Amino acid sequence: MEGCGRIEHLGDGVSGLRIGETVAYCLSRGSYAEYAVVPAWKLVPVPDGTAPAIATALMLQGSTAHYLTHSAFPLKRGDTCLIHAGAGGVGQLLIQLAKRAGATVITTVGSADKAQIARDRGADHVILYRDVDFGDEVRRLTDGRGVDVAYDSVGRDTLPRSLRALRRRGVCISFGASSGQPDPVSVLDLAEAGSVFLTRPHLADYMTTTDEIRARAADLFGAHREGALHVAIDRTFPLAQAAAAHTIIEGRATRARAQS
Ligand SMILES: NC(=O)c1ccc[n+]([C@@H]2O[C@H](COP(=O)([O-])OP(=O)(O)OC[C@H]3O[C@@H](n4cnc5c(N)ncnc54)[C@H](OP(=O)(O)O)[C@@H]3O)[C@@H](O)[C@H]2O)c1
């Protein structure tokens, strides 16, 4: 659903873009191909010096981290957030944007080497959630209070405990299901967790106009250019080996090997 390339052809009536220009996009299916047909309003010109792979990662994973921290729950100085899978693609960007906003970051990861990645991105506290109960750890780290917001991309394995890790009237954002779709949540569970809020957003609802898409991209591309946002590209594969890339993702084996 995301990609970057040079414009080969423009549809009738398209203005503000030119043939040969390098553009990036997300939320348009059909990117596993040499050519993609993308609605013009979704295209973002890529600044000189930003590599295609970085631009592509920033369009989808970056925009996701951006709307979560700026729009779905705008973080501010003094907030404490819980970010699951902090060494994942979105997770690493979430940690960095949360730290930029002045928040304290508690993150979970599946292994010790991933813990180091999350620390390198700026996480204040890292929990190995396959070894310890992250709900108990969050309570301990927050002196029993709980976090202001939980960003939960893991789903089935974590969502009930993410709700319980919130402070009274805190917010849980369930935005992914890496471990499978979570079981349905009863509305009474929200009351009993401390009158908390639960939302399940789609990126598309936070990327509704060209202006909104380009504002997020400008902030992300700018932060990357200034060295304030690291984008990790683990490995690259030729299109013919796309299935191998999916096997690695499904096996939780992606890592931040190369830094840009
Ligand atoms: N709603 C939205 O707007 C939106 C937008 C973009 C992405 N997403 C979703 O956000 C999630 C994260 O995306 P991403 O690009 O950051 O993915 P990613 O780089 O592949 O990271 C996913 C991480 O989830 C963790 N995980 C936990 N249980 C897992 C399991 N059973 N199988 C595989 N991984 C598991 C792994 O970290 P550990 O080993 O450390 O646990 C893994 O590194 C995905 O579910 C994606 O669909 C949602």
The ligand as an SDF file (V2000), in Angstrom:
LIG
                    3D

 48 52  0  0  0  0  0  0  0  0999 V2000
   -4.4030    1.3550   12.0890 N   0  0  0  0  0  0  0  0  0  0  0  0
   -3.4560    1.9550   11.4330 C   0  0  0  0  0  0  0  0  0  0  0  0
   -3.5890    3.1420   11.0830 O   0  0  0  0  0  0  0  0  0  0  0  0
   -2.1890    1.2270   11.0770 C   0  0  0  0  0  0  0  0  0  0  0  0
   -1.2590    1.7990   10.2130 C   0  0  0  0  0  0  0  0  0  0  0  0
   -0.0440    1.1360    9.9790 C   0  0  0  0  0  0  0  0  0  0  0  0
    0.2110   -0.0850   10.5800 C   0  0  0  0  0  0  0  0  0  0  0  0
   -0.7570   -0.6310   11.3770 N   0  0  0  0  0  0  0  0  0  0  0  0
   -0.5240   -1.9130   12.0800 C   0  0  0  0  0  0  0  0  0  0  0  0
    0.4720   -1.6970   13.0590 O   0  0  0  0  0  0  0  0  0  0  0  0
    1.1320   -2.9280   13.3320 C   0  0  0  0  0  0  0  0  0  0  0  0
    2.6400   -2.7000   13.3340 C   0  0  0  0  0  0  0  0  0  0  0  0
    3.0810   -2.3690   12.0180 O   0  0  0  0  0  0  0  0  0  0  0  0
    4.6440   -2.3330   11.6930 P   0  0  0  0  0  0  0  0  0  0  0  0
    4.7670   -1.9180   10.2960 O   0  0  0  0  0  0  0  0  0  0  0  0
    5.3390   -1.5680   12.7590 O   0  0  0  0  0  0  0  0  0  0  0  0
    5.0110   -3.8790   11.8160 O   0  0  0  0  0  0  0  0  0  0  0  0
    6.4020   -4.5670   12.1690 P   0  0  0  0  0  0  0  0  0  0  0  0
    7.5550   -3.6740   11.8900 O   0  0  0  0  0  0  0  0  0  0  0  0
    6.3420   -5.9110   11.5140 O   0  0  0  0  0  0  0  0  0  0  0  0
    6.3470   -4.7620   13.7430 O   0  0  0  0  0  0  0  0  0  0  0  0
    5.4010   -5.6060   14.3290 C   0  0  0  0  0  0  0  0  0  0  0  0
    5.9350   -6.0920   15.6700 C   0  0  0  0  0  0  0  0  0  0  0  0
    4.8530   -6.6940   16.3810 O   0  0  0  0  0  0  0  0  0  0  0  0
    5.3960   -7.5480   17.3290 C   0  0  0  0  0  0  0  0  0  0  0  0
    4.5770   -8.7700   17.4510 N   0  0  0  0  0  0  0  0  0  0  0  0
    3.9250   -9.1460   18.5570 C   0  0  0  0  0  0  0  0  0  0  0  0
    3.3020  -10.3130   18.3630 N   0  0  0  0  0  0  0  0  0  0  0  0
    3.5780  -10.6920   17.0860 C   0  0  0  0  0  0  0  0  0  0  0  0
    3.2240  -11.8400   16.3030 C   0  0  0  0  0  0  0  0  0  0  0  0
    2.4430  -12.8190   16.8090 N   0  0  0  0  0  0  0  0  0  0  0  0
    3.6760  -11.9070   15.0330 N   0  0  0  0  0  0  0  0  0  0  0  0
    4.4340  -10.9350   14.5040 C   0  0  0  0  0  0  0  0  0  0  0  0
    4.8050   -9.8210   15.2060 N   0  0  0  0  0  0  0  0  0  0  0  0
    4.3750   -9.7050   16.4910 C   0  0  0  0  0  0  0  0  0  0  0  0
    6.8400   -7.8680   16.9130 C   0  0  0  0  0  0  0  0  0  0  0  0
    7.7090   -7.2450   17.8580 O   0  0  0  0  0  0  0  0  0  0  0  0
    8.2010   -8.0350   19.1870 P   0  0  0  0  0  0  0  0  0  0  0  0
    8.9080   -9.2620   18.7160 O   0  0  0  0  0  0  0  0  0  0  0  0
    9.0810   -7.0490   19.8530 O   0  0  0  0  0  0  0  0  0  0  0  0
    6.9540   -8.3410   19.9690 O   0  0  0  0  0  0  0  0  0  0  0  0
    6.9890   -7.1710   15.5720 C   0  0  0  0  0  0  0  0  0  0  0  0
    8.2780   -6.6470   15.3980 O   0  0  0  0  0  0  0  0  0  0  0  0
    0.6420   -3.9220   12.2780 C   0  0  0  0  0  0  0  0  0  0  0  0
   -0.3430   -4.7360   12.8990 O   0  0  0  0  0  0  0  0  0  0  0  0
    0.0190   -3.0340   11.2200 C   0  0  0  0  0  0  0  0  0  0  0  0
   -0.9980   -3.6980   10.5130 O   0  0  0  0  0  0  0  0  0  0  0  0
   -1.9420   -0.0070   11.6420 C   0  0  0  0  0  0  0  0  0  0  0  0
  1  2  1  0
  2  3  2  0
  2  4  1  0
  4  5  1  0
  4 48  2  0
  5  6  2  0
  6  7  1  0
  7  8  2  0
  8  9  1  0
  8 48  1  0
  9 10  1  0
  9 46  1  0
 10 11  1  0
 11 12  1  0
 11 44  1  0
 12 13  1  0
 13 14  1  0
 14 15  2  0
 14 16  1  0
 14 17  1  0
 17 18  1  0
 18 19  2  0
 18 20  1  0
 18 21  1  0
 21 22  1  0
 22 23  1  0
 23 24  1  0
 23 42  1  0
 24 25  1  0
 25 26  1  0
 25 36  1  0
 26 27  1  0
 26 35  1  0
 27 28  2  0
 28 29  1  0
 29 30  1  0
 29 35  2  0
 30 31  1  0
 30 32  2  0
 32 33  1  0
 33 34  2  0
 34 35  1  0
 36 37  1  0
 36 42  1  0
 37 38  1  0
 38 39  2  0
 38 40  1  0
 38 41  1  0
 42 43  1  0
 44 45  1  0
 44 46  1  0
 46 47  1  0
M  CHG  2   8   1  16  -1
M  END
$$$$
